[in-house]
Amino acid sequence: MGGWDLTETIFSAVICLVATGPIIMLGIVQFRSKEPVGFWSGKKPPNREQITDVRAYNRKHGLMWILYGVGFIVCFVCGLPFEGVAAGYLCMIEAMGGILAMAAYHNRLNRMYYKKQGDA
């Protein structure tokens, strides 16, 4: 085992930033959106009339995506002292656990912000 050299670290950091950049940008766009945002690919976002507080709904969805992207960066940085394999394992845990947590949180936001049947 030769160790983790600077070239590998820089290359891996660039890949990490290129991969997480769009996730963080998606979060920023959703955070600032005036219209309700979606979560699932291929499923239309809710109509404005279906949401009780569009601004809060969007901000929480956007923050969720931003934290997901930042989580990858944190896992990568925390794994560096233990060489690349640890960083990779931490990022895999973040990817799988993060998606499950985000899906659960999205469902919670829907329960919180979707208008109930009969609401005006």
DAURBEL-V97670 format. One record per residue. N is the residue number from 1. RES is the residue in one small letter. PSI is psi in radians with two decimals (none if undefined). NEAR is the number of other ideal C-beta (glycine too) atoms within 8 Angstrom. D_CENTER is the distance of its C-alpha to the mean C-alpha in Angstrom with 2 decimals. Layout:
N RES PSI NEAR D_CENTER
N RES PSI NEAR D_CENTER
This chain:
1 m 1.98 2 34.18
2 g -0.34 3 34.25
3 g 3.06 5 31.21
4 w 1.93 7 28.15
5 d 3.00 7 29.44
6 l -0.67 5 28.21
7 t -0.79 6 27.91
8 e -0.69 9 25.55
9 t -0.81 10 23.45
10 i -0.79 8 23.27
11 f -0.79 8 22.62
12 s -0.67 11 19.80
13 a -0.71 9 18.26
14 v -0.79 8 18.55
15 i -0.75 8 16.92
16 c -0.78 12 13.97
17 l -0.67 9 13.67
18 v -0.65 7 14.34
19 a -0.63 9 11.66
20 t -0.35 12 8.83
21 g -0.91 9 10.53
22 p -0.58 7 9.72
23 i -0.79 12 5.90
24 i -0.70 12 6.89
25 m -0.71 8 9.74
26 l -0.76 9 8.26
27 g -0.73 16 6.88
28 i -0.76 10 10.41
29 v -0.78 9 12.14
30 q -0.70 12 10.95
31 f -0.66 12 11.80
32 r -0.08 8 15.15
33 s 2.50 10 15.96
34 k -0.40 5 19.31
35 e 2.65 7 19.02
36 p 2.46 13 16.93
37 v 2.81 11 13.65
38 g 2.99 8 12.85
39 f -0.82 8 10.29
40 w 2.36 5 12.44
41 s 2.33 3 13.76
42 g -0.12 3 17.45
43 k 2.28 7 17.56
44 k 2.49 4 18.67
45 p 2.82 7 16.98
46 p 2.77 9 19.37
47 n 2.70 6 22.31
48 r -0.65 8 22.72
49 e -0.32 5 25.61
50 q -0.23 8 23.59
51 i 2.38 13 21.38
52 t -0.65 7 23.09
53 d 1.60 7 21.03
54 v -0.73 10 18.99
55 r -0.85 6 18.09
56 a -0.72 8 16.74
57 y -0.83 14 14.93
58 n -0.73 15 13.17
59 r -0.72 9 12.54
60 k -0.67 10 10.95
61 h -0.77 14 8.63
62 g -0.77 16 7.93
63 l -0.63 10 7.70
64 m -0.81 12 5.24
65 w -0.69 14 2.68
66 i -0.81 12 5.19
67 l -0.60 9 5.55
68 y -0.82 13 3.18
69 g -0.78 13 5.05
70 v -0.59 10 7.89
71 g -0.67 10 8.13
72 f -0.76 15 9.14
73 i -0.76 11 11.56
74 v -0.79 8 12.92
75 c -0.73 13 13.55
76 f -0.85 14 15.21
77 v -0.73 7 17.33
78 c -0.51 9 18.30
79 g -0.30 15 19.38
80 l -0.76 10 21.50
81 p -0.35 6 24.52
82 f 0.28 7 24.79
83 e 3.06 10 24.71
84 g -0.60 9 22.39
85 v -0.74 7 22.48
86 a -0.73 10 21.00
87 a -0.73 15 18.11
88 g -0.77 9 17.57
89 y -0.75 9 17.86
90 l -0.71 12 15.45
91 c -0.62 13 12.75
92 m -0.71 8 13.80
93 i -0.75 9 13.57
94 e -0.76 12 10.01
95 a -0.88 9 9.21
96 m -0.87 8 11.49
97 g -0.65 8 11.15
98 g -0.76 10 7.41
99 i -0.76 8 7.81
100 l -0.76 8 10.92
101 a -0.70 8 9.84
102 m -0.70 12 7.32
103 a -0.74 9 10.35
104 a -0.73 8 12.68
105 y -0.69 10 11.16
106 h -0.78 11 11.17
107 n -0.66 8 14.73
108 r -0.75 8 15.60
109 l -0.68 11 14.71
110 n -0.74 8 16.84
111 r -0.60 7 19.60
112 m -0.66 6 19.52
113 y -0.25 10 19.54
114 y 2.39 10 21.28
115 k 2.45 7 24.96
116 k 2.74 5 27.22
117 q 2.20 3 29.98
118 g -0.20 3 32.84
119 d 2.58 6 30.98
120 a none 1 32.23
